Amino acid sequence: MNKQSIFTSITHELDVFLAFSWRDWSTTIIPGSLFSIGAMRSSRDPHPTIVYKYSLLVSWLTLFIYFFTTSNQIVGVDEDRINKPDRPIPSGKVTLEGAKRRWASALLMFLAVGVFKPMLLPEIVCWIATTAFLCLTSAGNHWFGKNCIAMTTGTWALLSASWKVIAPATSESERYVITVSVWVGLMMPLQDLRDMLGDAVVGRKTLPLVVGDDASRWIITFFFMPAAFWILWMGGIVSIAPITLVAVHIFLGYRLMHAGGPRYDHKTYMIFTYIFCLVLALTAAKGSNLGITEMLQVAAGKVAKFSVMAQLLPPIEDISKIDPLKSLAWVMFQIRDEIFIGVAPLNVD
């Protein structure tokens, strides 16, 4: 096999991975990376070591999401034909057998990480068990098991590993992991408002299907959301940016009560995932020399900077012009600079 065919195979598999996983980056790779910044700021390791550890984390997060999305989409083909027909299997991009081969490969590599990094075995076992619970059991099709249990345990696995790969866990990091995990589990019933048609076809017992669309919106907005906010308060996260967190929860509640159809509800769910990322960014920034206003301004400026940089990259059809090794090195050094410039180190004494 020549170099060109190898590169073509790699880019094809990258395209398949993106097709399987892109919808879930804002609940996995991005929040995991944001939470790891707090670990980076508490670490005394030199920058090259932290960059190396972060590259390991990205690899773990990639396997984390690839194993789950292939598992979920292999057993959910009928649902995806209705709710998400653009996914790889219903769209014909990948055959069911091809998806199963990729699932097996992702699972084996995910387990292999546990041999290489035994400290991650609890999170790996937890995520495999959570995925099996969701995909293979009737309880995983019930709104309480699907959201309040599985999303809580899954978020714990995600965040706990995202910190431990970079630095040893602390009492504060463990408190944040548990707090955010429970908050996610309480908030996650809102994701089912957008998928009622497909969920009904496959026999899921989601909250909107059990109690009705209108009643579920009231329950989520006036019971689950206040309970979740109280969890954030008890976990010491609300005190980091109280006005900001109150405002985004009120806005989310407004959207939940303003039923605008599946597409509107999908956007509401995506807003929730952005709030998830915001919560983790706040925990990572705690103790820095930046106030909340300055922190948000810096974040916006960095997003704008990377948006401009993205314009310099060749279009996707010219991907063969990109040198993968040089591109990876450039990205890692940019991440290093963006993390460590303008943020004071944490006092870990």
C-alpha positions in Angstrom: 0.0 0.0 0.0 1.6 3.3 -1.1 1.6 6.5 1.0 -1.3 8.1 -1.0 -3.6 5.2 -0.4 -2.7 5.1 3.3 -3.4 8.8 3.6 -6.7 8.3 1.7 -7.7 5.5 4.1 -6.8 7.7 7.1 -8.8 10.7 5.9 -11.8 8.4 5.1 -11.8 7.0 8.6 -11.5 10.5 10.0 -14.5 11.5 7.9 -16.5 8.4 9.2 -15.5 9.3 12.8 -16.7 12.8 12.4 -20.0 11.6 10.9 -20.6 9.3 13.8 -19.6 11.7 16.6 -19.8 15.4 15.6 -23.2 15.9 17.3 -21.7 14.9 20.6 -18.5 16.9 20.7 -20.1 19.6 22.9 -20.9 17.0 25.5 -17.7 15.0 25.4 -14.4 16.3 23.8 -15.0 20.0 24.3 -16.2 19.9 28.0 -13.6 17.3 28.8 -10.9 19.6 27.4 -12.3 22.6 29.3 -12.3 20.8 32.6 -8.8 19.6 32.0 -7.6 23.2 32.0 -8.2 23.4 35.7 -6.0 20.4 36.1 -3.3 22.0 33.9 -3.4 25.1 36.1 -2.9 23.0 39.3 -0.1 21.0 37.8 3.6 21.8 38.3 4.6 19.8 35.2 6.5 21.7 32.5 4.5 22.8 29.5 5.8 20.1 27.1 4.7 17.4 29.6 1.2 19.0 29.9 0.9 19.2 26.1 1.8 15.5 25.9 -0.7 14.6 28.6 -3.4 16.6 26.9 -2.7 14.7 23.6 -3.3 11.5 25.6 -6.5 12.9 26.9 -7.8 13.8 23.4 -7.0 10.3 22.3 -9.0 8.9 25.3 -11.9 11.2 24.7 -11.9 10.2 21.0 -12.2 6.6 21.9 -14.8 7.5 24.6 -17.1 9.1 22.1 -16.4 6.7 19.2 -17.2 3.6 21.3 -20.5 5.2 22.5 -21.7 6.6 19.2 -21.1 3.4 17.3 -22.8 1.4 20.1 -25.8 3.8 20.2 -26.2 4.0 16.4 -25.8 0.3 15.8 -28.8 -0.5 18.0 -30.7 2.7 17.0 -30.9 2.5 13.2 -34.7 2.5 13.1 -34.9 5.6 15.3 -32.2 7.4 13.3 -34.1 6.8 10.1 -36.7 9.1 11.5 -34.9 11.5 13.8 -31.4 11.7 12.3 -31.4 10.2 8.8 -28.0 11.9 8.0 -26.2 9.6 10.4 -23.7 7.2 8.7 -25.8 4.0 8.8 -29.2 5.2 7.7 -27.6 7.5 5.1 -25.6 4.6 3.6 -22.2 6.1 4.3 -21.3 3.1 6.4 -22.9 -0.4 6.4 -24.1 -2.0 9.6 -21.3 -4.5 9.4 -18.7 -1.8 8.9 -20.1 0.0 11.9 -19.7 -3.2 14.0 -16.1 -3.5 12.9 -15.4 0.0 14.0 -17.2 -0.5 17.2 -15.1 -3.6 18.0 -11.9 -1.7 17.2 -12.9 1.3 19.3 -13.8 -1.0 22.3 -10.5 -2.9 22.1 -8.5 0.3 21.9 -10.5 1.8 24.8 -9.8 -1.2 26.9 -6.1 -1.1 25.9 -5.9 2.4 27.4 -6.7 0.8 30.8 -3.6 -1.4 30.4 -1.5 1.6 29.5 -3.1 3.9 32.2 -4.5 1.7 35.0 -5.6 4.7 36.9 -8.3 5.2 34.2 -9.8 1.7 34.6 -12.6 2.8 36.9 -13.8 5.4 34.4 -13.4 3.0 31.5 -15.4 0.2 33.2 -18.0 2.8 34.3 -18.4 4.1 30.7 -18.6 0.6 29.2 -21.2 -0.4 31.8 -23.2 2.8 31.2 -23.2 2.3 27.4 -24.4 -1.3 27.9 -27.1 -0.1 30.2 -28.3 2.4 27.7 -28.1 0.1 24.6 -29.0 -3.3 26.0 -31.5 -2.9 28.8 -35.1 -1.8 29.1 -34.2 0.5 32.0 -31.9 2.3 29.6 -35.0 3.2 27.5 -36.8 4.7 30.5 -36.4 8.4 31.0 -35.1 8.0 34.6 -32.6 5.4 33.7 -31.6 7.0 30.4 -31.0 10.5 31.8 -30.9 10.6 35.6 -28.8 7.5 36.1 -26.8 6.9 32.8 -26.0 10.5 32.1 -24.8 11.0 35.7 -22.5 8.0 35.7 -21.3 8.8 32.1 -20.5 12.4 33.0 -18.6 11.2 36.1 -16.5 9.0 33.9 -15.8 11.8 31.4 -14.8 14.5 33.9 -13.0 12.3 36.3 -10.7 11.0 33.6 -10.3 14.4 32.0 -8.7 15.6 35.2 -6.8 12.5 36.2 -5.0 12.3 32.9 -3.5 15.7 33.5 -3.0 15.8 37.2 -3.8 13.9 40.4 -7.4 14.4 41.6 -8.0 16.9 44.5 -10.9 17.2 46.9 -12.1 20.2 45.0 -11.9 18.5 41.6 -13.7 15.5 42.9 -16.4 17.7 44.4 -16.8 19.5 41.0 -17.0 16.2 39.2 -19.8 14.9 41.4 -21.6 18.2 41.4 -21.6 18.6 37.6 -22.5 15.0 37.0 -25.6 15.2 39.2 -26.5 18.5 37.6 -26.3 17.0 34.1 -28.4 13.9 35.1 -31.1 16.2 36.4 -31.1 18.4 33.4 -30.9 15.7 30.7 -34.6 14.9 30.4 -34.8 18.1 28.2 -33.0 16.3 25.4 -36.0 14.0 24.8 -38.3 16.9 23.9 -36.8 17.0 20.4 -37.0 13.2 19.5 -40.5 12.2 20.5 -41.5 10.7 17.1 -38.5 8.4 16.8 -38.6 7.5 20.6 -42.2 6.5 20.2 -41.4 4.2 17.2 -38.7 2.3 19.1 -40.8 2.1 22.3 -38.8 4.4 24.6 -40.5 5.7 27.7 -39.1 9.2 27.8 -40.7 11.9 30.0 -42.6 13.7 27.2 -44.1 10.3 26.1 -45.0 9.3 29.6 -46.6 12.5 30.9 -47.1 14.5 27.8 -45.2 17.3 26.1 -46.7 20.2 28.1 -46.5 18.5 31.4 -42.9 17.4 30.9 -41.9 21.0 30.1 -43.4 22.2 33.4 -41.7 19.3 35.3 -38.3 20.0 33.8 -38.5 23.8 34.1 -39.9 24.0 37.6 -38.7 20.8 39.3 -35.6 19.4 37.7 -34.0 22.7 36.8 -34.3 24.3 40.3 -33.1 21.0 41.8 -30.1 21.0 39.5 -29.3 24.6 40.2 -29.4 23.8 43.9 -26.8 21.1 43.3 -24.5 23.6 41.6 -25.0 25.9 44.6 -24.2 23.2 47.1 -21.2 22.2 45.1 -19.7 25.7 45.3 -20.0 26.4 41.5 -22.8 29.0 41.6 -20.6 31.2 43.8 -18.0 31.5 41.0 -20.4 33.5 38.8 -23.9 33.7 40.4 -25.4 36.3 38.0 -24.2 34.5 34.9 -25.4 31.1 36.0 -28.8 32.4 37.2 -29.2 34.2 33.8 -28.4 31.2 31.6 -30.7 28.9 33.6 -33.6 31.4 33.3 -33.0 31.7 29.6 -32.9 28.0 29.2 -36.2 27.7 31.2 -37.8 30.3 28.9 -36.9 28.3 25.8 -38.2 25.1 27.4 -41.6 26.6 28.1 -41.7 28.1 24.6 -42.5 25.0 22.6 -41.4 25.7 19.0 -41.2 22.2 17.5 -38.4 19.6 17.2 -35.9 21.9 15.6 -36.4 24.6 18.2 -36.1 22.0 21.0 -32.9 20.7 19.4 -31.4 24.2 19.5 -32.5 24.4 23.2 -30.7 21.2 23.9 -27.6 22.5 22.1 -27.8 25.7 24.3 -27.8 23.4 27.3 -24.6 21.7 26.1 -23.0 25.2 25.8 -24.1 26.0 29.4 -22.5 22.7 30.3 -19.2 23.9 28.8 -19.6 27.3 30.5 -20.0 25.6 33.9 -16.8 23.6 33.3 -14.9 26.7 32.0 -15.9 28.5 35.2 -14.5 25.8 37.4 -11.3 25.8 35.4 -11.0 29.6 35.7 -11.6 29.7 39.5 -8.7 31.2 41.3 -7.2 33.0 38.3 -6.4 36.6 38.1 -9.4 37.2 35.8 -12.9 38.4 36.8 -15.9 36.8 35.1 -16.3 39.7 32.7 -12.7 39.7 31.8 -12.7 35.9 31.5 -15.6 35.9 29.1 -14.0 38.7 27.0 -10.8 36.7 26.8 -12.7 33.6 25.8 -14.6 35.5 23.1 -11.3 37.0 21.8 -9.7 33.6 21.6 -12.7 32.1 19.8 -12.5 35.0 17.3 -8.7 34.4 16.9 -9.1 30.8 16.1 -12.0 31.6 13.7 -9.7 33.8 11.8 -6.9 31.2 11.9 -9.4 28.6 10.5 -9.9 30.8 7.4 -6.2 30.2 6.6 -6.6 26.5 6.4 -7.3 24.9 3.0 -10.9 23.9 2.3 -11.9 20.3 3.1 -11.7 19.2 -0.5 -8.0 20.2 -0.3 -7.3 18.2 2.8 -4.5 16.3 1.1 -2.5 19.5 1.2 -2.3 19.5 4.9 0.7 17.9 6.6 -0.9 16.0 9.6 2.2 16.1 11.8 2.9 19.8 11.2 -0.8 20.6 11.7 -0.9 18.7 15.0 2.2 20.4 16.3 0.8 23.8 15.4 -2.5 23.1 17.2 -0.8 21.8 20.3 1.5 24.8 20.6 -1.5 27.1 20.1 -3.3 25.3 22.9 -0.3 25.7 25.1 -0.1 29.4 24.5 -3.8 30.0 24.9 -3.9 28.1 28.2 -0.9 29.6 29.9 -0.8 33.2 28.7 -2.7 35.6 30.9 -3.8 33.1 33.5 -2.2 32.9 36.9 -1.2 29.5 38.3 -3.3 28.0 41.1 -1.8 27.9 44.6 -1.7 24.2 45.3 0.1 24.4 48.6 
